[in-house]
Amino acid sequence: MSAIDDTRKLLQDFLAPELRAITVRLDTLEKRIDGIDRKIDGNQSEIMAALRQVTDYAAVLSRLSKLEARLPEHAQ
C-alpha cells in the first residue's frame, strides 16, 4: 500500500466515524443550550414583569403619599 492509500484508510476507518460522533454530540449540546436559553428568556420576562409591578406599586404609593400630605390635618 502506498502512503496515500494508508492515509485514506486511516481517515475512513478512524477519523470519519469519530467526526460523526463528535457532530452528534455537538448537535445534542446545541439543543440543550437552546433549551436553557429559552428558559432564561422566559425567566427574564417574568422578572421584568414583576419589576414593572413593583415600580407601578411604588408610583401609586408615592402619589398616595403626596395626596395624603395635601389633606388637612383633621381629615387624616
Backbone torsions as a table, in degrees:
resi	resn	phi	psi	omega
1	MET	NA	143.0	178.5
2	SER	-84.7	168.0	179.2
3	ALA	-62.0	-35.6	178.9
4	ILE	-65.9	-43.7	178.4
5	ASP	-64.2	-40.6	178.4
6	ASP	-62.3	-42.8	179.8
7	THR	-65.5	-43.6	178.8
8	ARG	-60.6	-44.3	-179.7
9	LYS	-64.6	-41.8	177.8
10	LEU	-60.1	-44.8	179.4
11	LEU	-63.5	-42.9	-178.3
12	GLN	-71.1	-40.2	-174.7
13	ASP	-81.8	-32.7	-173.5
14	PHE	-114.9	-56.3	-172.1
15	LEU	-70.3	-42.4	-177.4
16	ALA	-59.7	-49.3	177.7
17	PRO	-63.7	-37.5	178.4
18	GLU	-63.7	-42.1	178.6
19	LEU	-64.4	-38.2	177.1
20	ARG	-64.3	-42.5	179.6
21	ALA	-64.1	-41.7	178.1
22	ILE	-64.1	-40.0	178.6
23	THR	-62.2	-42.8	178.7
24	VAL	-62.9	-43.8	179.6
25	ARG	-64.5	-41.4	178.6
26	LEU	-65.1	-39.2	176.8
27	ASP	-61.8	-42.0	178.4
28	THR	-62.8	-45.5	178.1
29	LEU	-62.0	-40.7	179.5
30	GLU	-61.4	-41.6	178.2
31	LYS	-64.5	-41.2	178.9
32	ARG	-64.9	-41.9	179.2
33	ILE	-64.2	-40.8	176.9
34	ASP	-60.3	-41.7	177.8
35	GLY	-62.8	-41.5	177.9
36	ILE	-65.5	-41.4	177.5
37	ASP	-58.6	-43.1	179.1
38	ARG	-63.0	-40.4	178.5
39	LYS	-64.1	-43.0	179.9
40	ILE	-63.4	-44.1	178.8
41	ASP	-60.6	-41.8	178.4
42	GLY	-64.7	-43.7	178.4
43	ASN	-64.4	-38.8	179.4
44	GLN	-63.1	-40.6	178.7
45	SER	-63.7	-42.4	178.3
46	GLU	-63.7	-42.1	179.7
47	ILE	-64.4	-43.4	179.4
48	MET	-63.3	-39.1	178.0
49	ALA	-63.9	-42.9	179.0
50	ALA	-64.2	-40.4	178.3
51	LEU	-64.4	-38.2	177.2
52	ARG	-63.2	-39.0	178.3
53	GLN	-64.7	-42.8	178.5
54	VAL	-63.8	-43.1	179.0
55	THR	-62.6	-43.8	177.9
56	ASP	-62.2	-42.5	179.7
57	TYR	-63.1	-42.9	179.5
58	ALA	-64.0	-38.4	179.0
59	ALA	-65.6	-41.2	178.7
60	VAL	-63.9	-43.7	178.9
61	LEU	-62.4	-39.2	178.8
62	SER	-64.3	-44.8	178.8
63	ARG	-65.1	-38.9	178.7
64	LEU	-64.3	-41.2	177.8
65	SER	-62.1	-41.3	178.8
66	LYS	-64.8	-41.1	178.3
67	LEU	-65.6	-41.8	178.4
68	GLU	-63.3	-34.9	179.6
69	ALA	-66.7	-26.2	179.9
70	ARG	-79.2	-23.1	-176.2
71	LEU	-66.9	145.6	175.3
72	PRO	-61.8	156.9	-174.2
73	GLU	-60.8	-38.8	-177.3
74	HIS	-75.8	-18.6	-178.3
75	ALA	-82.0	-15.5	-177.9
76	GLN	-79.2	NA	NA
